[in-house]
């Protein structure tokens, strides 16, 4: 007997995002989390990149922004020991939202609760098996062992994913012999911050803002005279195995700074302390039958600031496809496009994070020259914007089936301001219900008539916009464009092409 549509193993950001998206699509997820309560150990410190626009498409971005207690930082991001500095651009290609992971999980948990998701904390999955019809999961809960059967199971259980192991999915890659320590701390009055962000340290002198490289490692400093909080970051080559559940201390941070810098840096009260190692690993496949992987269970990237973006976008891509399959509306092969698209995106993210490793870990004059040349290139707007889109994940264009496509097909839809009979709205507002949309910007009744055969699963909107990227857009629930057309009258090919796209992504039309 099927007791849940989808079992999600892990109640981190990826698992909670997936659960909420499934509920929006009318699916019953069950979330099983091994830990009895949310983890207190600081991990990620915020969100950045494409996921912020996706949250806007769900009507959640303002809620997340309101939860930020600290100032939103200037658009300046570390990249392999140098910086991507977007402060001179009026429209930066990369944004970040400072939100500690504990707070992020609380917000996502509240969202899941509002949608009626069943989240069971303190319930550990101890065994998984599958057949052609279902997945069977053995669980050890507070009241003893029990068994749950579901249509699908998604492993969102992190880097050491047991779900991945049970499915027998290889996880090849590299573990780098370095330990990274990241902190936000106050400074004592004895340390002063200059107008350019440099620190004046008694008994030592000046520690410049940005990165200081020594023979023992790397020290990063981010500060502002207007703020009493400074960000500190160290990288050292180590082979020590640290327990992720053991929090870092101020003493450990200061010891690391002393080893790298060769001097003491006095610090005040800790705001955030975290420690992590870097791995470059990607699952060979994100699906094995009725078992799927998302987030850190599917990929680990050797750089900061990208894991949450990638994992939560995995969840949004997967949810509507699982829902279509469960509702009996999925065309053949739809669920396989989850691996095709998100493995492609993961490979793209792996590209720039491995490039950061090469920039960061080189210690000879050739490596210094590489960093200097790279930083010079980033002084020009075009390469700076290109790198920003790469890191943000906004340059992703999913491969589309077929041979002839509009340039927008496969890309994330722009958030156009729309003028409708009901007033002014935006694409993001139309996406709040997480349903597919046909957006007619050229008043094409023939294409609206074509889409009506799918109106039980595709919403139809007519609007005008000041900057029209195409005449008609077919937008998937994950806000990616499934089909687009710029039309010249008369056009006898548009309706058949649209019908093909509707069938290819959203299944056989209903029978009138």
Rosetta blueprint (number, residue, H / E / L):
1 X L
2 X L
3 X L
4 X E
5 X E
6 X E
7 X E
8 X E
9 X E
10 X L
11 X L
12 X L
13 X H
14 X H
15 X H
16 X H
17 X H
18 X H
19 X H
20 X H
21 X H
22 X H
23 X H
24 X H
25 X L
26 X L
27 X L
28 X L
29 X E
30 X E
31 X E
32 X E
33 X E
34 X L
35 X L
36 X L
37 X L
38 X L
39 X L
40 X L
41 X L
42 X L
43 X L
44 X L
45 X L
46 X E
47 X E
48 X E
49 X L
50 X H
51 X H
52 X H
53 X H
54 X H
55 X H
56 X H
57 X H
58 X L
59 X L
60 X L
61 X H
62 X H
63 X H
64 X H
65 X H
66 X H
67 X L
68 X L
69 X L
70 X L
71 X L
72 X L
73 X L
74 X L
75 X L
76 X E
77 X E
78 X E
79 X E
80 X L
81 X L
82 X E
83 X E
84 X E
85 X E
86 X L
87 X L
88 X L
89 X L
90 X L
91 X L
92 X L
93 X L
94 X L
95 X L
96 X E
97 X E
98 X E
99 X L
100 X L
101 X H
102 X H
103 X H
104 X H
105 X H
106 X H
107 X H
108 X H
109 X H
110 X H
111 X H
112 X H
113 X H
114 X H
115 X L
116 X L
117 X L
118 X E
119 X E
120 X E
121 X E
122 X L
123 X L
124 X E
125 X E
126 X E
127 X E
128 X E
129 X E
130 X E
131 X L
132 X L
133 X L
134 X L
135 X E
136 X E
137 X E
138 X E
139 X E
140 X E
141 X E
142 X L
143 X L
144 X E
145 X E
146 X E
147 X E
148 X E
149 X E
150 X E
151 X E
152 X E
153 X E
154 X E
155 X E
156 X L
157 X L
158 X L
159 X L
160 X L
161 X L
162 X H
163 X H
164 X H
165 X H
166 X H
167 X H
168 X L
169 X L
170 X L
171 X L
172 X L
173 X E
174 X E
175 X E
176 X E
177 X E
178 X E
179 X E
180 X E
181 X E
182 X E
183 X E
184 X E
185 X E
186 X E
187 X L
188 X L
189 X L
190 X L
191 X L
192 X E
193 X E
194 X L
195 X L
196 X L
197 X L
198 X L
199 X E
200 X E
201 X E
202 X L
203 X L
204 X L
205 X E
206 X E
207 X E
208 X L
209 X L
210 X E
211 X E
212 X E
213 X E
214 X E
215 X L
216 X L
217 X E
218 X E
219 X E
220 X E
221 X E
222 X E
223 X L
224 X L
225 X L
226 X L
227 X L
228 X L
229 X E
230 X E
231 X E
232 X E
233 X E
234 X E
235 X E
236 X E
237 X E
238 X L
239 X L
240 X L
241 X L
242 X L
243 X L
244 X L
245 X L
246 X L
247 X L
248 X L
249 X L
250 X H
251 X H
252 X H
253 X H
254 X H
255 X H
256 X H
257 X H
258 X H
259 X H
260 X H
261 X H
262 X L
263 X L
264 X L
265 X L
266 X L
267 X L
268 X L
269 X L
270 X E
271 X E
272 X E
273 X E
274 X E
275 X E
276 X E
277 X E
278 X E
279 X E
280 X E
281 X E
282 X E
283 X L
284 X L
285 X L
286 X L
287 X E
288 X E
289 X L
290 X L
291 X E
292 X E
293 X E
294 X L
295 X H
296 X H
297 X H
298 X L
299 X E
300 X E
301 X L
302 X L
303 X L
304 X L
305 X L
306 X L
307 X H
308 X H
309 X H
310 X H
311 X H
312 X H
313 X H
314 X H
315 X H
316 X H
317 X H
318 X H
319 X H
320 X H
321 X H
322 X H
323 X H
324 X H
325 X H
326 X H
327 X L
328 X L
329 X L
330 X L
331 X L
332 X L
333 X L
334 X L
335 X L
336 X H
337 X H
338 X H
339 X H
340 X H
341 X H
342 X H
343 X H
344 X H
345 X H
346 X H
347 X H
348 X H
349 X H
350 X H
351 X H
352 X H
353 X H
354 X H
355 X H
356 X H
357 X H
358 X H
359 X H
360 X H
361 X H
362 X L
363 X L
364 X L
365 X H
366 X H
367 X H
368 X H
369 X H
370 X H
371 X H
372 X H
373 X H
374 X H
375 X H
376 X H
377 X H
378 X L
379 X L
380 X L
381 X H
382 X H
383 X H
384 X H
385 X H
386 X H
387 X H
388 X H
389 X H
390 X H
391 X H
392 X H
393 X L
394 X L
395 X L
396 X L
397 X L
398 X L
399 X L
400 X L
401 X L
402 X L
403 X L
404 X L
405 X L
406 X L
407 X L
408 X L
409 X L
410 X L
411 X L
412 X E
413 X L
414 X L
415 X L
416 X L
417 X E
418 X E
419 X E
420 X E
421 X L
422 X L
423 X E
424 X E
425 X E
426 X E
427 X H
428 X H
429 X H
430 X H
431 X L
432 X L
433 X L
434 X L
435 X L
436 X E
437 X E
438 X E
439 X E
440 X E
441 X L
442 X L
443 X L
444 X L
445 X H
446 X H
447 X H
448 X H
449 X H
450 X H
451 X H
452 X H
453 X H
454 X H
455 X L
456 X L
457 X L
458 X E
459 X E
460 X E
461 X E
462 X E
463 X L
464 X E
465 X L
466 X L
467 X L
468 X L
469 X L
470 X L
471 X L
472 X E
473 X E
474 X E
475 X E
476 X L
477 X L
478 X L
479 X L
480 X E
481 X E
482 X E
483 X E
484 X E
485 X E
486 X L
487 X L
488 X L
489 X L
490 X L
491 X L
492 X L
493 X L
494 X H
495 X H
496 X H
497 X H
498 X H
499 X H
500 X H
501 X H
502 X H
503 X H
504 X H
505 X H
506 X H
507 X L
508 X L
509 X L
510 X L
511 X L
512 X L
